[in-house]
Amino acid sequence: MGAYSYTTVTVEPDGSARITVHMHPDDSLSVLCGSGRDRAQISFTHAGADVIITPTDPNSPTAGDVQVARQLAESFATYAAEVERLHALITNTAA
């Protein structure tokens, strides 16, 4: 299974919609997050899928925005640790 990204849009009978973006990236994944600017945002781009995360008001974040940013940081740290753990298991099993 190679790298790919796709987006699914599901519309329910009541008209409500759910959009899901799946990214299974390779080295072509672009993650951009500038610092020292007048706005905060992070963006992910891969295989035609773009995801941009910003505070509610990118120029004036609230305490809630700070909490969300910290949750994202914790989740990405957990994700990195899990990927590393699983990679180590596979590497050790193959050796």
C-alpha positions in Angstrom: 0.0 0.0 0.0 1.6 3.3 -1.1 1.1 6.8 -0.1 -2.2 8.5 -1.0 -4.8 10.9 0.3 -8.5 11.1 -0.2 -11.6 13.0 0.9 -15.0 11.6 1.6 -18.2 13.7 1.7 -21.2 12.0 3.2 -24.6 13.8 3.0 -27.4 12.4 5.3 -31.1 12.5 4.3 -31.6 15.5 6.6 -29.0 17.4 4.6 -26.3 17.4 7.2 -22.8 16.6 5.7 -19.7 15.0 7.1 -16.3 15.6 5.4 -13.4 13.3 6.2 -9.9 13.8 4.9 -7.5 10.7 5.0 -3.8 11.2 4.6 -1.5 8.3 4.1 1.6 10.4 3.3 5.1 9.8 2.0 8.0 12.3 1.8 5.9 14.6 -0.4 3.8 15.6 2.6 4.2 19.3 3.2 3.7 20.6 6.7 4.0 24.4 7.2 3.8 26.3 10.4 5.4 29.7 10.5 6.4 31.5 13.7 6.9 35.1 14.7 4.2 36.3 12.3 1.0 38.2 13.0 -1.2 35.1 12.7 -1.0 31.4 13.8 -1.8 28.5 11.4 -0.5 25.1 10.4 -1.2 23.5 7.1 -0.8 20.0 5.7 -0.7 19.3 1.9 -0.5 15.9 0.3 -1.8 14.4 -3.0 -4.2 17.3 -3.6 -5.6 17.3 -0.1 -5.1 20.5 1.9 -5.8 20.8 5.6 -5.4 24.2 7.3 -5.8 24.7 11.1 -6.1 28.2 12.5 -7.5 29.7 15.7 -11.0 31.0 15.5 -9.4 34.4 14.9 -5.9 33.7 13.7 -4.8 37.3 14.6 -6.2 37.2 18.2 -6.3 33.7 19.7 -8.5 33.0 22.7 -7.7 30.9 25.8 -9.9 28.2 24.1 -7.7 28.3 21.0 -4.6 27.9 23.2 -6.2 24.8 24.7 -7.0 23.3 21.3 -3.5 24.0 20.1 -2.1 22.2 23.2 -4.4 19.2 22.5 -3.2 19.0 19.0 0.4 19.1 20.2 -0.2 16.3 22.7 -2.1 14.2 20.1 0.7 14.7 17.5 3.3 13.7 20.1 1.3 10.6 20.9 1.0 9.8 17.2 4.8 10.2 16.7 5.5 7.9 19.7 3.0 5.2 18.4 4.5 5.3 14.9 8.0 5.0 16.4 6.9 2.1 18.6 5.2 0.2 15.8 8.2 0.8 13.5 10.5 -0.6 16.2 8.3 -3.7 16.6 8.4 -4.3 12.8 12.1 -3.6 12.6 12.9 -5.9 15.5 10.6 -8.7 14.2 12.2 -8.5 10.7 15.8 -8.7 12.1 
